[in-house]
Every structure is written in C-alpha cells, then in structure tokens.
Amino acid sequence: MKEAMFYENLEENAVRCLLCPHHCKINESRRGICGVRENRGGVLYSLVYGKVVARGIDPIEKKPLFHFYPGSEAYSIATVGCNFRCKNCQNFHISQMPKEGKKQIVGEDASPEEIVAAAKQYGCRTIAYTYTEPTIFFEFAYDTARLAHKEGICNTFITNGHITDEAIRTLAPYLDAVNVDLKGLSEDLYMKNCGGHLKPVMDAIKLYKSLGVWVE
C-alpha cells in the first residue's frame, strides 16, 4: 500500500481522485470505481502497490505491439483492478475482483527493483504493464518504469486510455510505447459497455503521440 498520486482533499475527510477522468469523490473508508484506491483518514491510498497478480514473458506482438521492437520479448505484469467494467473483458476475474464479493486485493509481493531485475534476467527488451489496466496501478508502474528507464529497459502501457492529462505527462518521460485498446467510436458504446467515455480516450491517444510516445 502506498499513498496515491493525483488527488485532492475535500470537506469532511473526503478526497477526489484525479488519476482518471472518472474523478471519483471518495468518502472516508470507501474506494473509487477501480476498486483499488481507498480513502483512509483523508489520505488516498493505492491498495495494489507491489501486489502483482499476474506476470509472464510474452512476445511483444501479443500485447499487441507489432511495430515496436518486433521479435522481442516483454516482461508483463499486472495487479487486480480496472477503471472500466467492460462486458466483454477477457480478464474479468482479476480486473473486477476488487469490486465484487469480499473486494479482495490479492497478489504476490514484488518491488520495482525485483521486476526490473527479473526483466534483465530473462533478457526482456521491455516491461509491459498489461492484463488489467495499468492506470489504476499507476504508482507501482511509475516507480518501476523510472528504474527500468535507468537500466535501459523500455516501458509499454497496454491500456484502455482512460487517464488524465496530468498522469500522462508525468509518466511520458519514462514510457516508450502504448497500445490503446480503442473499444469503438461511439460514446453510447463506451457508456453502456465499459462504464466510461470516448472523448478522454481520444484525447489521451493524441497526447501520447504529441509527447513522443510510440502509439498503436
């Protein structure tokens, strides 16, 4: 657990999360839409920092990234949670876990140093933040990405793109490539199928590109 980035304090110990466009108002002892950011005593915490629920070595094309170091391998990691609720999610068992039943936060303890060391050990060109939604484990991804960048390892986000400009600008200096899973071009589809909005995703794609991040 770690104090979250991107939030502001409100009255009566409430906070507003500013990480993604939901801008959740979170009261004391409650969580945001993602299920992994909780208000404790007027401080917003990431409950999934260092809690890796899935990891593996994948061909970069599986991410999918077809024009970013093709033929290389990515060390892929994820935590539980997501800021969407897509009806067709293939990883719903981990992306939606913190929102259902006992609202569990599960995962194997791992530090940014351990993730980077593992990527180097297995000769991976890239660390991929993937499987669920890396935006919601931003703090862990950010710390890992900064360390990986120093070690000459690339960083890739496999994301729904539902993230604020401030968060993108903070991460961009350490982010080499992003695959934005554009669900469609209909606001109605985003609202009914995903529980999100189209415009912030389109804005994120444009901003990533303008900041020099490789976009697919």
N, C-alpha and C positions, 0 to 999 in steps of 0.2 A: 504494500500500500504506500502511496506517495501523494503529497499534496498536488492537486491538479494545476495545470497551467490554464490560462484563459477563463477566468470567471470574475464576477464582481459581487460584492456584498450588498444585500438588500435589507429592508427593515425586518425586525422580528427574527433575526438569525437565518433568514432565507438567503439563498445565493442564486445568481443567474449564470449558467454555463455559457461560455462564448466560444466553445470549440467548434460546434457545427451549427448550421442555420436553424435548427430547432430552437436554440436559445432557451433551453428549459429553465423555468423557475423551479428551484428545488428547495422545498421546506426542510426543516430540521429532521434528520434521520430518514430522509427519503432519497430516492435515486432518480436520475434522469431517464429519458426514453431508452437510452442504450442499455440501462440496467447495471452499469459498472462504474458510475460516478455518483458518489454519495456525499450528502451534506452531514458533517459531524461537527456540531458546535459552531456552525457558521463558517466552517472550512470545508471546501470541496476536495474530495479525495478520489484518486483513481484506485479502484479496488483490484485492478488486474496488473499492476506494475510488477514485472518479473514473474508472472504466473502464466507460463507457456503451456497451452492445452494441446497444441499440435506443432510438430516440427518435422522436417524431412528435406531430402535433397531431390530437387526436381530439375528437369531440363527447362531452360529459360522459356522455351516455346510453350510449356504447359501453363504458364502464368495467365494469359498468353502474351508473350512479347516476341515478335517474330523478326524485328529489325534492330534489336539491342543485344549485341554480343551473341549472335546466333551460334548454336552449338555448345554454348557454355552451360554451367550448372548454377542453380540458385539454392542457397540455404534458406529454406522457407520456415517462417514462424507465425504463430497466431496466439491470441488469448480468446477467451469467451467474450461474447457481446457484439452488438451491432446497433447502429442508429437508424436502420431500416427494419422492416418486418415483411420482406418480400414473400409472397405466397408460393413462389417457385424456388425458394432458396435450397441449394443442394447441401449446404452445411448447417441447416437449421438447428440440428441437435447441439451444436456449440454456439452458433450465433445468437440463438434465442434463449439459451439456458438460463441466463441471469434474470430473465423476465418472467419465468414460469415456475410454478410449484414452490419449491424452497428457495428460489432465487439464488442458486448456488454459484459461487465463484471457485472454480476448480482450476488446477494447472500445476505443473511441475516448476518449482522454484528455479529461476535462472537469472543471472545478471547480464548486463550488456557485455561485460568482459568475456563471459562464458560463451555467449552467442557468437561474438567476433572470433574468439579462439577456435570454436567449432567450424566456422566457415573457412578459416585458414587451414585447419587440419585436413578438411576434406577437399581442399583445392577449389572452392566455390568462388566464382568471379563476383557474385552478387549475393546480398542478403535481401530476400523478398519478404515483405510484410503483407500477409495474404491470408487466405482461407476464410477469415471472418471479415471484419472491417478495421483496417489499421488506424483509422481516425480515432476510434474510441480507446485504443491503447497508445495514444499519441506520445505520452511522456516516456514510456518504455521504448517506443520506436525511435523517438528523437534522441535519447541518450545513446542508444545502440548505433544509430546512424552516424552521429558525430564521431564516435570511436572508430567505426568501420571506415569512415572517410579518412581518418588519420592513418589507417593501416592500408589504404589503397584499395579497399573493397567497395564496390558500388552498392547503392541502395535503391530498391524499387518498391513502390507502393502499388498494390493491386486493390483498387478502391472503388466505392460507389460514387466518389466525388462530392459527397455531401459534407463539405468542410468550409470553414470561414476563410476569408482572405488573409486575416492575420496569422492563422495557423499555417497556411500555405507559405506565406512569406518567411515565417520562422524556420520552417523545415527545408525550404528550397535550396539553401546553400549546401546541404548535405544529401540532397535527393537527386539521383541521376536519371531515373525513368519512372514513369507512371502509366499504368493501364487503367483507364477509367471505364468501368462497366456501365455504359450508357444503356439504360433499360428500354428506352424508346424516346419518341419526340412528342409525347403527349403529357400535359400536366395532369389530365384525368387518370392516366395510367399510373403515374408516379404517386398520386394521392391514394388511389384505391388499392394498388398492388403493393406499393412499397412503404406508404406512410411518410412520404417525403415530397419534395418539389423539384421540378425540372430546372428552373432558372438558375438556382445556385450551382447545380452540376455543370451546366453550360458555362457559367461564369468561371468555375474552377478550372475547366479544361483550357479556357482562354488564358487564365492567369498562369497556370503551369507552363504553357507554351511561351508566354511572354517573358517568363523568368529563366528560360533556357533549359527547362526540364524536358527530356525526351517523352513524347506523349503518343500512346497508341490506344 
